[in-house]
Amino acid sequence: GSSLEEVKVILNTFSLIDKFKVIVGAEDVAKGKPEPEIYLLAARKLKLLPNQCLVIEDTVSGVEAAKSAGMICIAITNTVGKKELIGADKIVDNISEIKIIYE
């Protein structure tokens, strides 16, 4: 998982930082992915149930963590192929496809 600072840099790069009410990083949890702890922490901070959350992931361990947390997961084939991401609810090749799915 990425550190909080790394996450903020990425979100700032894409002008998305203001779109998130809660941001968590690897240092916020004791166990990293594929353990679901980081996603469950984010849900608690948002006061949401896991099944009310959508996770966007690009790693096998991230998909496993999201699904173990009971969350919907969209996987992007940035780092691995579709076969490896088969556990996700939906697999896309490009993040721009996500906007199309949820419009």
Secondary structure as UniProt FT lines:
FT   HELIX           4..13
FT   TURN            14..15
FT   HELIX           17..19
FT   HELIX           26..28
FT   TURN            33..34
FT   HELIX           37..46
FT   HELIX           50..52
FT   STRAND          54..57
FT   HELIX           60..68
FT   TURN            69..70
FT   STRAND          72..76
FT   TURN            77..78
FT   TURN            82..87
FT   STRAND          90..92
FT   HELIX           96..101
//
